[in-house]
Amino acid sequence: MFKNQRGFTLIEMLIVLMIISVLVMLLIPNLGKKSKEVNEKGCEALVSVVQAQADAYYIEKNSYPGTIEILKTAEYITEDQTTCPDGKTSLTIDEEGKVSSGDAP
């Protein structure tokens, strides 16, 4: 009756789904390990950007800002640039104008 119709059998579909499942199980744990590294790199990049803005503030005002809040109120940085991408680590500025993250030595 349906001799010439071609398609996938149930067994072939199950084998393909099993292979995809195994690949997903191998990839997901590796992606979770990378998120910490991505947050660290993002924090380093943000520190560089805010440092450049602190230097721009110094060029215009002839003194470094005392706090991150001063940079924010002077509109050199935005609210979301006051903390690292992890949302927990705040940025600080020392008296010499060096920007660092809270976890930096």
N, CA, C and O atoms as a printed pandas DataFrame, in Angstrom:
     atom_number atom_name residue_name chain_id  residue_number  x_coord  y_coord  z_coord
0              1         N          MET        A               1    0.810   -1.189    0.000
1              2        CA          MET        A               1    0.000    0.000    0.000
2              3         C          MET        A               1    0.860    1.263    0.000
3              4         O          MET        A               1    0.660    2.137   -0.843
4              5         N          PHE        A               2    1.822    1.377    0.939
5              6        CA          PHE        A               2    2.697    2.560    1.006
6              7         C          PHE        A               2    4.147    2.156    0.772
7              8         O          PHE        A               2    5.018    2.552    1.545
8              9         N          LYS        A               3    4.424    1.402   -0.240
9             10        CA          LYS        A               3    5.761    0.854   -0.452
10            11         C          LYS        A               3    6.794    1.908   -0.846
11            12         O          LYS        A               3    7.951    1.764   -0.451
12            13         N          ASN        A               4    6.466    2.925   -1.574
13            14        CA          ASN        A               4    7.425    3.897   -2.075
14            15         C          ASN        A               4    7.624    5.105   -1.170
15            16         O          ASN        A               4    8.462    5.952   -1.478
16            17         N          GLN        A               5    6.896    5.221   -0.075
17            18        CA          GLN        A               5    7.078    6.368    0.826
18            19         C          GLN        A               5    8.329    6.151    1.667
19            20         O          GLN        A               5    8.557    5.082    2.233
20            21         N          ARG        A               6    9.136    7.225    1.724
21            22        CA          ARG        A               6   10.377    7.126    2.486
22            23         C          ARG        A               6   10.259    8.037    3.695
23            24         O          ARG        A               6    9.612    9.082    3.622
24            25         N          GLY        A               7   10.869    7.660    4.793
25            26        CA          GLY        A               7   10.836    8.454    6.017
26            27         C          GLY        A               7   11.735    7.817    7.057
27            28         O          GLY        A               7   12.397    6.811    6.803
28            29         N          PHE        A               8   11.744    8.423    8.228
29            30        CA          PHE        A               8   12.566    7.904    9.312
30            31         C          PHE        A               8   11.752    6.933   10.148
31            32         O          PHE        A               8   10.558    7.136   10.370
32            33         N          THR        A               9   12.398    5.894   10.602
33            34        CA          THR        A               9   11.718    4.962   11.496
34            35         C          THR        A               9   11.815    5.484   12.918
35            36         O          THR        A               9   12.600    6.389   13.202
36            37         N          LEU        A              10   11.032    4.923   13.796
37            38        CA          LEU        A              10   11.035    5.323   15.193
38            39         C          LEU        A              10   12.412    5.083   15.819
39            40         O          LEU        A              10   12.874    5.902   16.613
40            41         N          ILE        A              11   13.051    4.013   15.488
41            42        CA          ILE        A              11   14.382    3.690   16.018
42            43         C          ILE        A              11   15.396    4.743   15.586
43            44         O          ILE        A              11   16.206    5.181   16.403
44            45         N          GLU        A              12   15.372    5.156   14.335
45            46        CA          GLU        A              12   16.305    6.178   13.850
46            47         C          GLU        A              12   16.094    7.498   14.587
47            48         O          GLU        A              12   17.059    8.169   14.953
48            49         N          MET        A              13   14.845    7.865   14.801
49            50        CA          MET        A              13   14.550    9.107   15.532
50            51         C          MET        A              13   15.044    9.022   16.969
51            52         O          MET        A              13   15.599    9.992   17.486
52            53         N          LEU        A              14   14.853    7.880   17.622
53            54        CA          LEU        A              14   15.310    7.719   19.006
54            55         C          LEU        A              14   16.833    7.782   19.103
55            56         O          LEU        A              14   17.367    8.339   20.063
56            57         N          ILE        A              15   17.525    7.227   18.139
57            58        CA          ILE        A              15   18.995    7.269   18.144
58            59         C          ILE        A              15   19.480    8.707   17.987
59            60         O          ILE        A              15   20.412    9.115   18.680
60            61         N          VAL        A              16   18.873    9.482   17.096
61            62        CA          VAL        A              16   19.253   10.880   16.910
62            63         C          VAL        A              16   18.991   11.677   18.189
63            64         O          VAL        A              16   19.837   12.469   18.604
64            65         N          LEU        A              17   17.841   11.478   18.811
65            66        CA          LEU        A              17   17.527   12.177   20.057
66            67         C          LEU        A              17   18.501   11.799   21.181
67            68         O          LEU        A              17   18.878   12.647   21.989
68            69         N          MET        A              18   18.902   10.533   21.226
69            70        CA          MET        A              18   19.856   10.099   22.238
70            71         C          MET        A              18   21.217   10.779   22.026
71            72         O          MET        A              18   21.843   11.214   22.992
72            73         N          ILE        A              19   21.667   10.871   20.802
73            74        CA          ILE        A              19   22.947   11.524   20.505
74            75         C          ILE        A              19   22.888   13.000   20.880
75            76         O          ILE        A              19   23.831   13.525   21.472
76            77         N          ILE        A              20   21.795   13.674   20.545
77            78        CA          ILE        A              20   21.648   15.088   20.901
78            79         C          ILE        A              20   21.629   15.258   22.413
79            80         O          ILE        A              20   22.226   16.200   22.934
80            81         N          SER        A              21   20.961   14.372   23.117
81            82        CA          SER        A              21   20.901   14.450   24.587
82            83         C          SER        A              21   22.278   14.292   25.207
83            84         O          SER        A              21   22.617   15.012   26.146
84            85         N          VAL        A              22   23.068   13.374   24.703
85            86        CA          VAL        A              22   24.420   13.161   25.233
86            87         C          VAL        A              22   25.272   14.405   24.997
87            88         O          VAL        A              22   26.019   14.816   25.885
88            89         N          LEU        A              23   25.172   15.007   23.819
89            90        CA          LEU        A              23   25.945   16.215   23.533
90            91         C          LEU        A              23   25.538   17.362   24.447
91            92         O          LEU        A              23   26.397   18.107   24.919
92            93         N          VAL        A              24   24.256   17.515   24.700
93            94        CA          VAL        A              24   23.787   18.574   25.585
94            95         C          VAL        A              24   24.287   18.337   27.008
95            96         O          VAL        A              24   24.694   19.279   27.688
96            97         N          MET        A              25   24.259   17.091   27.457
97            98        CA          MET        A              25   24.746   16.783   28.815
98            99         C          MET        A              25   26.244   17.063   28.950
99           100         O          MET        A              25   26.709   17.400   30.039
100          101         N          LEU        A              26   26.988   16.930   27.883
101          102        CA          LEU        A              26   28.428   17.212   27.931
102          103         C          LEU        A              26   28.715   18.706   27.894
103          104         O          LEU        A              26   29.685   19.156   28.504
104          105         N          LEU        A              27   27.900   19.480   27.199
105          106        CA          LEU        A              27   28.170   20.903   27.021
106          107         C          LEU        A              27   27.697   21.770   28.181
107          108         O          LEU        A              27   28.379   22.735   28.524
108          109         N          ILE        A              28   26.581   21.473   28.785
109          110        CA          ILE        A              28   26.000   22.353   29.808
110          111         C          ILE        A              28   26.906   22.530   31.027
111          112         O          ILE        A              28   27.054   23.666   31.477
112          113         N          PRO        A              29   27.513   21.503   31.587
113          114        CA          PRO        A              29   28.398   21.756   32.732
114          115         C          PRO        A              29   29.584   22.643   32.387
115          116         O          PRO        A              29   30.022   23.430   33.227
116          117         N          ASN        A              30   30.111   22.536   31.181
117          118        CA          ASN        A              30   31.236   23.381   30.774
118          119         C          ASN        A              30   30.833   24.844   30.662
119          120         O          ASN        A              30   31.636   25.726   30.966
120          121         N          LEU        A              31   29.621   25.114   30.237
121          122        CA          LEU        A              31   29.156   26.491   30.136
122          123         C          LEU        A              31   29.009   27.110   31.512
123          124         O          LEU        A              31   29.283   28.298   31.680
124          125         N          GLY        A              32   28.587   26.345   32.493
125          126        CA          GLY        A              32   28.446   26.847   33.853
126          127         C          GLY        A              32   29.780   27.247   34.457
127          128         O          GLY        A              32   29.847   28.213   35.218
128          129         N          LYS        A              33   30.833   26.530   34.137
129          130        CA          LYS        A              33   32.160   26.844   34.661
130          131         C          LYS        A              33   32.715   28.127   34.056
131          132         O          LYS        A              33   33.514   28.817   34.689
132          133         N          LYS        A              34   32.306   28.444   32.860
133          134        CA          LYS        A              34   32.825   29.624   32.165
134          135         C          LYS        A              34   32.215   30.922   32.672
135          136         O          LYS        A              34   32.807   31.983   32.475
136          137         N          SER        A              35   31.048   30.878   33.322
137          138        CA          SER        A              35   30.375   32.116   33.713
138          139         C          SER        A              35   31.194   32.914   34.724
139          140         O          SER        A              35   31.188   34.144   34.676
140          141         N          LYS        A              36   31.896   32.248   35.632
141          142        CA          LYS        A              36   32.733   32.959   36.599
142          143         C          LYS        A              36   33.879   33.672   35.880
143          144         O          LYS        A              36   34.202   34.818   36.192
144          145         N          GLU        A              37   34.479   32.991   34.931
145          146        CA          GLU        A              37   35.582   33.584   34.165
146          147         C          GLU        A              37   35.090   34.781   33.349
147          148         O          GLU        A              37   35.788   35.789   33.238
148          149         N          VAL        A              38   33.906   34.667   32.788
149          150        CA          VAL        A              38   33.331   35.769   32.004
150          151         C          VAL        A              38   33.077   36.974   32.912
151          152         O          VAL        A              38   33.363   38.107   32.526
152          153         N          ASN        A              39   32.542   36.739   34.111
153          154        CA          ASN        A              39   32.299   37.845   35.042
154          155         C          ASN        A              39   33.601   38.520   35.461
155          156         O          ASN        A              39   33.649   39.743   35.590
156          157         N          GLU        A              40   34.662   37.732   35.674
157          158        CA          GLU        A              40   35.947   38.315   36.052
158          159         C          GLU        A              40   36.504   39.184   34.923
159          160         O          GLU        A              40   36.987   40.290   35.169
160          161         N          LYS        A              41   36.438   38.692   33.706
161          162        CA          LYS        A              41   36.933   39.465   32.562
162          163         C          LYS        A              41   36.096   40.722   32.364
163          164         O          LYS        A              41   36.628   41.783   32.037
164          165         N          GLY        A              42   34.786   40.601   32.562
165          166        CA          GLY        A              42   33.905   41.761   32.432
166          167         C          GLY        A              42   34.214   42.810   33.481
167          168         O          GLY        A              42   34.150   44.007   33.201
168          169         N          CYS        A              43   34.550   42.374   34.686
169          170        CA          CYS        A              43   34.892   43.310   35.756
170          171         C          CYS        A              43   36.210   44.025   35.437
171          172         O          CYS        A              43   36.345   45.227   35.667
172          173         N          GLU        A              44   37.167   43.280   34.912
173          174        CA          GLU        A              44   38.445   43.893   34.531
174          175         C          GLU        A              44   38.231   44.952   33.444
175          176         O          GLU        A              44   38.830   46.026   33.489
176          177         N          ALA        A              45   37.387   44.644   32.483
177          178        CA          ALA        A              45   37.108   45.594   31.404
178          179         C          ALA        A              45   36.395   46.829   31.946
179          180         O          ALA        A              45   36.687   47.949   31.527
180          181         N          LEU        A              46   35.465   46.631   32.874
181          182        CA          LEU        A              46   34.742   47.763   33.454
182          183         C          LEU        A              46   35.681   48.660   34.255
183          184         O          LEU        A              46   35.555   49.883   34.213
184          185         N          VAL        A              47   36.614   48.064   34.980
185          186        CA          VAL        A              47   37.594   48.853   35.727
186          187         C          VAL        A              47   38.399   49.721   34.771
187          188         O          VAL        A              47   38.679   50.881   35.076
188          189         N          SER        A              48   38.775   49.178   33.624
189          190        CA          SER        A              48   39.529   49.959   32.631
190          191         C          SER        A              48   38.715   51.132   32.099
191          192         O          SER        A              48   39.236   52.235   31.930
192          193         N          VAL        A              49   37.446   50.889   31.839
193          194        CA          VAL        A              49   36.585   51.955   31.317
194          195         C          VAL        A              49   36.415   53.054   32.359
195          196         O          VAL        A              49   36.534   54.236   32.036
196          197         N          VAL        A              50   36.142   52.681   33.592
197          198        CA          VAL        A              50   35.935   53.671   34.648
198          199         C          VAL        A              50   37.241   54.405   34.946
199          200         O          VAL        A              50   37.220   55.592   35.271
200          201         N          GLN        A              51   38.371   53.716   34.840
201          202        CA          GLN        A              51   39.661   54.374   35.029
202          203         C          GLN        A              51   39.861   55.459   33.967
203          204         O          GLN        A              51   40.351   56.548   34.267
204          205         N          ALA        A              52   39.484   55.155   32.743
205          206        CA          ALA        A              52   39.587   56.155   31.673
206          207         C          ALA        A              52   38.691   57.354   31.966
207          208         O          ALA        A              52   39.067   58.492   31.685
208          209         N          GLN        A              53   37.522   57.111   32.523
209          210        CA          GLN        A              53   36.622   58.207   32.864
210          211         C          GLN        A              53   37.162   59.018   34.044
211          212         O          GLN        A              53   36.992   60.236   34.085
212          213         N          ALA        A              54   37.803   58.356   34.992
213          214        CA          ALA        A              54   38.422   59.075   36.111
214          215         C          ALA        A              54   39.565   59.953   35.602
215          216         O          ALA        A              54   39.756   61.069   36.087
216          217         N          ASP        A              55   40.319   59.454   34.631
217          218        CA          ASP        A              55   41.387   60.253   34.039
218          219         C          ASP        A              55   40.824   61.452   33.272
219          220         O          ASP        A              55   41.395   62.542   33.310
220          221         N          ALA        A              56   39.706   61.247   32.578
221          222        CA          ALA        A              56   39.054   62.357   31.879
222          223         C          ALA        A              56   38.568   63.402   32.882
223          224         O          ALA        A              56   38.666   64.601   32.624
224          225         N          TYR        A              57   38.053   62.959   34.011
225          226        CA          TYR        A              57   37.617   63.864   35.070
226          227         C          TYR        A              57   38.817   64.681   35.567
227          228         O          TYR        A              57   38.710   65.887   35.785
228          229         N          TYR        A              58   39.956   64.008   35.741
229          230        CA          TYR        A              58   41.180   64.683   36.196
230          231         C          TYR        A              58   41.620   65.755   35.197
231          232         O          TYR        A              58   42.021   66.852   35.585
232          233         N          ILE        A              59   41.540   65.421   33.907
233          234        CA          ILE        A              59   41.956   66.387   32.881
234          235         C          ILE        A              59   41.076   67.637   32.917
235          236         O          ILE        A              59   41.569   68.755   32.764
236          237         N          GLU        A              60   39.775   67.441   33.118
237          238        CA          GLU        A              60   38.861   68.584   33.120
238          239         C          GLU        A              60   38.861   69.357   34.434
239          240         O          GLU        A              60   38.781   70.585   34.427
240          241         N          LYS        A              61   38.949   68.656   35.555
241          242        CA          LYS        A              61   38.802   69.309   36.868
242          243         C          LYS        A              61   40.133   69.531   37.592
243          244         O          LYS        A              61   40.181   70.229   38.605
244          245         N          ASN        A              62   41.199   68.943   37.078
245          246        CA          ASN        A              62   42.533   69.055   37.672
246          247         C          ASN        A              62   42.646   68.398   39.048
247          248         O          ASN        A              62   43.522   68.749   39.839
248          249         N          SER        A              63   41.764   67.452   39.327
249          250        CA          SER        A              63   41.851   66.622   40.536
250          251         C          SER        A              63   41.043   65.355   40.288
251          252         O          SER        A              63   40.083   65.357   39.517
252          253         N          TYR        A              64   41.443   64.277   40.948
253          254        CA          TYR        A              64   40.717   63.025   40.786
254          255         C          TYR        A              64   39.450   63.053   41.630
255          256         O          TYR        A              64   39.410   63.704   42.674
256          257         N          PRO        A              65   38.416   62.348   41.179
257          258        CA          PRO        A              65   37.202   62.274   41.995
258          259         C          PRO        A              65   37.476   61.451   43.253
259          260         O          PRO        A              65   38.242   60.489   43.218
260          261         N          GLY        A              66   36.849   61.834   44.353
261          262        CA          GLY        A              66   37.072   61.112   45.605
262          263         C          GLY        A              66   36.340   59.791   45.672
263          264         O          GLY        A              66   36.790   58.862   46.344
264          265         N          THR        A              67   35.210   59.697   44.978
265          266        CA          THR        A              67   34.410   58.471   45.014
266          267         C          THR        A              67   33.818   58.191   43.635
267          268         O          THR        A              67   33.829   59.040   42.744
268          269         N          ILE        A              68   33.310   56.993   43.493
269          270        CA          ILE        A              68   32.603   56.610   42.273
270          271         C          ILE        A              68   31.336   57.454   42.118
271          272         O          ILE        A              68   30.935   57.789   41.003
272          273         N          GLU        A              69   30.715   57.790   43.242
273          274        CA          GLU        A              69   29.481   58.591   43.200
274          275         C          GLU        A              69   29.722   59.954   42.532
275          276         O          GLU        A              69   28.852   60.457   41.821
276          277         N          ILE        A              70   30.884   60.540   42.757
277          278        CA          ILE        A              70   31.198   61.822   42.129
278          279         C          ILE        A              70   31.245   61.667   40.613
279          280         O          ILE        A              70   30.739   62.517   39.881
280          281         N          LEU        A              71   31.854   60.579   40.147
281          282        CA          LEU        A              71   31.880   60.319   38.701
282          283         C          LEU        A              71   30.466   60.125   38.153
283          284         O          LEU        A              71   30.146   60.571   37.051
284          285         N          LYS        A              72   29.637   59.458   38.934
285          286        CA          LYS        A              72   28.267   59.196   38.488
286          287         C          LYS        A              72   27.447   60.486   38.433
287          288         O          LYS        A              72   26.739   60.729   37.456
288          289         N          THR        A              73   27.541   61.309   39.472
289          290        CA          THR        A              73   26.754   62.545   39.481
290          291         C          THR        A              73   27.265   63.550   38.440
291          292         O          THR        A              73   26.495   64.370   37.940
292          293         N          ALA        A              74   28.543   63.488   38.118
293          294        CA          ALA        A              74   29.098   64.354   37.073
294          295         C          ALA        A              74   28.827   63.779   35.680
295          296         O          ALA        A              74   29.242   64.358   34.675
296          297         N          GLU        A              75   28.138   62.653   35.622
297          298        CA          GLU        A              75   27.737   61.972   34.388
298          299         C          GLU        A              75   28.912   61.491   33.541
299          300         O          GLU        A              75   28.849   61.503   32.312
300          301         N          TYR        A              76   29.963   61.076   34.199
301          302        CA          TYR        A              76   31.071   60.425   33.497
302          303         C          TYR        A              76   30.792   58.939   33.329
303          304         O          TYR        A              76   31.226   58.320   32.357
304          305         N          ILE        A              77   30.063   58.373   34.287
305          306        CA          ILE        A              77   29.654   56.970   34.214
306          307         C          ILE        A              77   28.166   56.887   34.547
307          308         O          ILE        A              77   27.572   57.839   35.054
308          309         N          THR        A              78   27.579   55.730   34.251
309          310        CA          THR        A              78   26.166   55.510   34.560
310          311         C          THR        A              78   26.039   54.673   35.823
311          312         O          THR        A              78   27.030   54.175   36.355
312          313         N          GLU        A              79   24.814   54.526   36.292
313          314        CA          GLU        A              79   24.553   53.755   37.515
314          315         C          GLU        A              79   25.040   52.314   37.401
315          316         O          GLU        A              79   25.604   51.773   38.352
316          317         N          ASP        A              80   24.826   51.693   36.246
317          318        CA          ASP        A              80   25.224   50.291   36.099
318          319         C          ASP        A              80   26.738   50.111   35.959
319          320         O          ASP        A              80   27.223   48.979   35.969
320          321         N          GLN        A              81   27.484   51.196   35.830
321          322        CA          GLN        A              81   28.941   51.103   35.764
322          323         C          GLN        A              81   29.589   51.249   37.141
323          324         O          GLN        A              81   30.813   51.344   37.233
324          325         N          THR        A              82   28.801   51.268   38.198
325          326        CA          THR        A              82   29.363   51.388   39.542
326          327         C          THR        A              82   29.635   50.032   40.173
327          328         O          THR        A              82   30.330   49.950   41.187
328          329         N          THR        A              83   29.096   48.963   39.585
329          330        CA          THR        A              83   29.345   47.609   40.079
330          331         C          THR        A              83   29.732   46.702   38.924
331          332         O          THR        A              83   29.388   46.960   37.771
332          333         N          CYS        A              84   30.449   45.639   39.249
333          334        CA          CYS        A              84   30.868   44.668   38.240
334          335         C          CYS        A              84   29.665   43.895   37.712
335          336         O          CYS        A              84   28.593   43.937   38.316
336          337         N          PRO        A              85   29.828   43.186   36.589
337          338        CA          PRO        A              85   28.711   42.439   36.002
338          339         C          PRO        A              85   28.087   41.402   36.934
339          340         O          PRO        A              85   26.929   41.029   36.744
340          341         N          ASP        A              86   28.827   40.929   37.934
341          342        CA          ASP        A              86   28.233   39.959   38.861
342          343         C          ASP        A              86   27.201   40.605   39.779
343          344         O          ASP        A              86   26.445   39.903   40.451
344          345         N          GLY        A              87   27.164   41.935   39.812
345          346        CA          GLY        A              87   26.184   42.654   40.611
346          347         C          GLY        A              87   26.520   42.762   42.077
347          348         O          GLY        A              87   25.776   43.393   42.828
348          349         N          LYS        A              88   27.607   42.172   42.508
349          350        CA          LYS        A              88   27.977   42.151   43.922
350          351         C          LYS        A              88   29.199   42.996   44.232
351          352         O          LYS        A              88   29.299   43.561   45.321
352          353         N          THR        A              89   30.121   43.091   43.302
353          354        CA          THR        A              89   31.397   43.751   43.528
354          355         C          THR        A              89   31.320   45.216   43.111
355          356         O          THR        A              89   31.065   45.526   41.947
356          357         N          SER        A              90   31.542   46.107   44.063
357          358        CA          SER        A              90   31.504   47.547   43.771
358          359         C          SER        A              90   32.884   48.042   43.373
359          360         O          SER        A              90   33.904   47.476   43.765
360          361         N          LEU        A              91   32.894   49.096   42.597
361          362        CA          LEU        A              91   34.153   49.734   42.211
362          363         C          LEU        A              91   34.472   50.840   43.201
363          364         O          LEU        A              91   33.572   51.471   43.755
364          365         N          THR        A              92   35.764   51.069   43.420
365          366        CA          THR        A              92   36.213   52.131   44.317
366          367         C          THR        A              92   37.331   52.925   43.652
367          368         O          THR        A              92   37.987   52.454   42.723
368          369         N          ILE        A              93   37.530   54.143   44.152
369          370        CA          ILE        A              93   38.630   54.995   43.681
370          371         C          ILE        A              93   39.436   55.405   44.900
371          372         O          ILE        A              93   38.878   55.875   45.892
372          373         N          ASP        A              94   40.765   55.226   44.826
373          374        CA          ASP        A              94   41.591   55.665   45.958
374          375         C          ASP        A              94   41.965   57.141   45.782
375          376         O          ASP        A              94   41.575   57.771   44.799
376          377         N          GLU        A              95   42.715   57.683   46.730
377          378        CA          GLU        A              95   43.045   59.115   46.716
378          379         C          GLU        A              95   43.953   59.511   45.552
379          380         O          GLU        A              95   44.043   60.687   45.202
380          381         N          GLU        A              96   44.624   58.523   44.955
381          382        CA          GLU        A              96   45.490   58.808   43.810
382          383         C          GLU        A              96   44.769   58.626   42.469
383          384         O          GLU        A              96   45.384   58.747   41.410
384          385         N          GLY        A              97   43.460   58.335   42.520
385          386        CA          GLY        A              97   42.675   58.195   41.306
386          387         C          GLY        A              97   42.703   56.822   40.682
387          388         O          GLY        A              97   42.269   56.668   39.541
388          389         N          LYS        A              98   43.201   55.808   41.388
389          390        CA          LYS        A              98   43.248   54.460   40.849
390          391         C          LYS        A              98   41.928   53.746   41.130
391          392         O          LYS        A              98   41.501   53.637   42.279
392          393         N          VAL        A              99   41.295   53.266   40.072
393          394        CA          VAL        A              99   40.020   52.549   40.178
394          395         C          VAL        A              99   40.315   51.075   40.375
395          396         O          VAL        A              99   41.195   50.521   39.715
396          397         N          SER        A             100   39.577   50.429   41.288
397          398        CA          SER        A             100   39.715   49.004   41.505
398          399         C          SER        A             100   38.375   48.406   41.881
399          400         O          SER        A             100   37.456   49.105   42.310
400          401         N          SER        A             101   38.285   47.102   41.711
401          402        CA          SER        A             101   37.083   46.402   42.153
402          403         C          SER        A             101   37.259   46.041   43.620
403          404         O          SER        A             101   38.381   46.001   44.124
404          405         N          GLY        A             102   36.171   45.783   44.295
405          406        CA          GLY        A             102   36.217   45.488   45.733
406          407         C          GLY        A             102   37.046   44.273   46.084
407          408         O          GLY        A             102   37.575   44.191   47.193
408          409         N          ASP        A             103   37.175   43.306   45.150
409          410        CA          ASP        A             103   37.940   42.099   45.437
410          411         C          ASP        A             103   39.396   42.217   45.023
411          412         O          ASP        A             103   40.153   41.261   45.186
412          413         N          ALA        A             104   39.811   43.354   44.494
413          414        CA          ALA        A             104   41.205   43.528   44.071
414          415         C          ALA        A             104   42.095   43.728   45.290
415          416         O          ALA        A             104   41.647   44.294   46.287
416          417         N          PRO        A             105   43.341   43.278   45.232
417          418        CA          PRO        A             105   44.236   43.450   46.385
418          419         C          PRO        A             105   44.641   44.883   46.584
419          420         O          PRO        A             105   45.391   45.189   47.511
